[in-house]
Amino acid sequence: MNGRRLLDRLERFQLDAVTLEEAKRFFDERGDPGRARWMSLERTGYGVTTEAHNLRDVVGNDVPEDVIASILRCRLRRGQLQVGPSGPVIHWPHFFVETLETLRDWRNRVVHVPAGDTVVIELTRRSDPLEPRSLMFSPTVFIDVANAATLEIADAVRKATAS
């Protein structure tokens, strides 16, 4: 797998299922199963019960700490939650488990939402009954996660190509 060609696509923000599969092969060929697993998870999603605190259980023990940090930088975002009908708005962390393709689809659905408005995400699975049922995010959150993933993956490919 040609790392330079892959990096060129990532630098043009061309991250899709095909590119993720190529990145997986790229890391497999370099004997890096942790980063290969990361590419698979970005393509297939992290599972509905993944949260920041159990990420290691989901990705596996062969994934290096720097990859865990990259995943968190990509997928952990703070949503907003209003406490009560007229209460304060607080920030609440949320780990996006969806595939990058799903996040792009959602972005395309909310592209018409005016800047400054929010989108509400219903949280279908919560490990704690005291956690919120929904969170408000900027409509740019979906592309933000996808762009962050693209940058983190490009950085990993760049480092692997240089070594």
C-alpha positions as CSV (number, residue, x, y, z in Angstrom):
1,M,0.0,0.0,0.0
2,N,1.4,3.4,-1.0
3,G,1.4,5.6,2.0
4,R,2.0,8.8,0.0
5,R,-1.1,8.2,-2.2
6,L,-3.1,7.5,0.9
7,L,-1.8,10.6,2.6
8,D,-2.6,12.7,-0.4
9,R,-6.2,11.6,-0.2
10,L,-6.4,12.3,3.5
11,E,-4.9,15.7,3.1
12,R,-7.7,16.5,0.6
13,F,-10.2,15.3,3.3
14,Q,-11.2,12.3,1.2
15,L,-12.0,9.9,4.0
16,D,-14.6,7.4,3.1
17,A,-15.1,3.6,3.6
18,V,-12.7,2.8,0.7
19,T,-10.0,5.1,2.2
20,L,-10.5,3.6,5.6
21,E,-10.1,0.1,4.2
22,E,-6.9,1.1,2.5
23,A,-5.6,2.7,5.7
24,K,-6.4,-0.6,7.5
25,R,-4.4,-2.5,4.9
26,F,-1.6,0.1,5.1
27,F,-1.2,-0.5,8.9
28,D,-1.7,-4.3,8.6
29,E,1.2,-4.4,6.1
30,R,3.4,-2.5,8.6
31,G,2.6,-4.9,11.4
32,D,0.5,-2.4,13.3
33,P,-2.7,-4.2,14.4
34,G,-3.7,-1.5,16.8
35,R,-3.9,1.2,14.2
36,A,-5.5,-1.3,11.8
37,R,-8.2,-2.0,14.4
38,W,-8.7,1.8,14.7
39,M,-9.4,2.0,11.0
40,S,-11.9,-0.8,11.2
41,L,-13.8,0.9,14.0
42,E,-13.9,4.2,12.2
43,R,-15.5,2.4,9.2
44,T,-17.9,0.1,11.2
45,G,-18.6,2.2,14.3
46,Y,-17.7,1.7,17.9
47,G,-20.9,0.0,19.1
48,V,-23.8,1.5,20.9
49,T,-22.4,1.0,24.4
50,T,-19.0,2.6,23.9
51,E,-18.1,5.4,26.2
52,A,-14.9,7.2,26.9
53,H,-14.3,5.3,30.1
54,N,-14.6,1.8,28.5
55,L,-12.8,2.6,25.2
56,R,-9.9,0.3,25.9
57,D,-12.4,-2.6,26.2
58,V,-13.8,-1.8,22.8
59,V,-10.5,-1.2,20.9
60,G,-8.5,-3.9,22.5
61,N,-5.2,-4.1,24.4
62,D,-3.0,-3.9,21.3
63,V,-4.0,-0.4,20.6
64,P,-1.3,2.0,21.7
65,E,-2.1,4.9,24.1
66,D,-1.4,7.5,21.4
67,V,-4.2,5.9,19.3
68,I,-6.6,6.0,22.3
69,A,-5.8,9.7,22.6
70,S,-6.4,10.2,18.9
71,I,-9.8,8.5,19.1
72,L,-10.8,10.6,22.0
73,R,-9.8,13.8,20.2
74,C,-11.9,12.8,17.3
75,R,-15.0,11.5,18.9
76,L,-15.4,13.1,22.3
77,R,-17.5,16.3,22.2
78,R,-19.4,18.3,24.8
79,G,-23.0,18.7,24.2
80,Q,-25.3,21.0,26.1
81,L,-28.0,20.1,28.5
82,Q,-30.6,22.4,30.0
83,V,-31.4,21.5,33.6
84,G,-35.2,21.9,33.9
85,P,-37.4,24.0,31.8
86,S,-35.7,27.3,32.8
87,G,-32.6,26.0,34.5
88,P,-28.9,26.5,33.6
89,V,-27.3,25.0,30.5
90,I,-24.4,22.7,31.4
91,H,-21.9,20.9,29.2
92,W,-22.0,17.1,29.1
93,P,-19.4,14.8,27.4
94,H,-20.5,12.5,24.6
95,F,-18.6,9.9,22.7
96,F,-19.8,9.6,19.1
97,V,-20.0,5.8,18.3
98,E,-21.4,6.1,14.8
99,T,-19.5,5.3,11.6
100,L,-17.9,8.2,9.8
101,E,-20.3,7.7,6.9
102,T,-23.3,8.0,9.3
103,L,-21.9,11.2,10.8
104,R,-21.5,12.6,7.2
105,D,-25.1,11.7,6.4
106,W,-26.3,13.5,9.5
107,R,-24.2,16.5,8.6
108,N,-26.0,16.6,5.2
109,R,-29.4,16.4,6.9
110,V,-28.7,19.4,9.1
111,V,-26.8,21.6,6.6
112,H,-29.8,23.9,6.5
113,V,-29.7,24.6,10.2
114,P,-28.7,28.3,10.7
115,A,-25.4,29.1,12.3
116,G,-25.8,29.5,16.0
117,D,-28.7,27.1,16.3
118,T,-28.4,23.6,17.8
119,V,-29.4,20.1,16.8
120,V,-30.8,17.7,19.4
121,I,-29.4,14.2,19.5
122,E,-31.5,11.6,21.3
123,L,-29.2,9.3,23.2
124,T,-30.6,5.8,22.7
125,R,-28.4,3.9,25.1
126,R,-27.2,5.2,28.5
127,S,-25.3,3.2,31.0
128,D,-26.5,5.3,33.9
129,P,-30.2,6.2,34.3
130,L,-29.2,9.7,35.6
131,E,-27.5,10.5,32.3
132,P,-29.4,12.8,29.9
133,R,-31.7,11.4,27.3
134,S,-30.7,14.0,24.8
135,L,-28.0,16.6,24.2
136,M,-27.8,19.8,22.1
137,F,-24.9,20.3,19.7
138,S,-23.8,22.8,17.1
139,P,-24.9,21.4,13.7
140,T,-21.2,21.4,12.7
141,V,-20.4,18.7,15.3
142,F,-20.8,15.9,12.7
143,I,-18.3,17.3,10.2
144,D,-16.1,18.4,13.1
145,V,-15.8,14.7,14.2
146,A,-15.2,13.5,10.7
147,N,-12.5,16.2,10.0
148,A,-10.8,15.5,13.3
149,A,-10.7,11.8,12.4
150,T,-9.2,12.6,9.0
151,L,-6.5,14.8,10.5
152,E,-5.6,12.2,13.2
153,I,-5.5,9.4,10.6
154,A,-3.4,11.5,8.3
155,D,-1.0,12.1,11.1
156,A,-0.7,8.4,11.9
157,V,-0.1,7.6,8.2
158,R,2.5,10.4,7.9
159,K,4.4,9.1,11.0
160,A,4.3,5.5,9.7
161,T,5.5,6.6,6.2
162,A,8.4,8.6,7.7
163,S,9.7,5.7,9.8
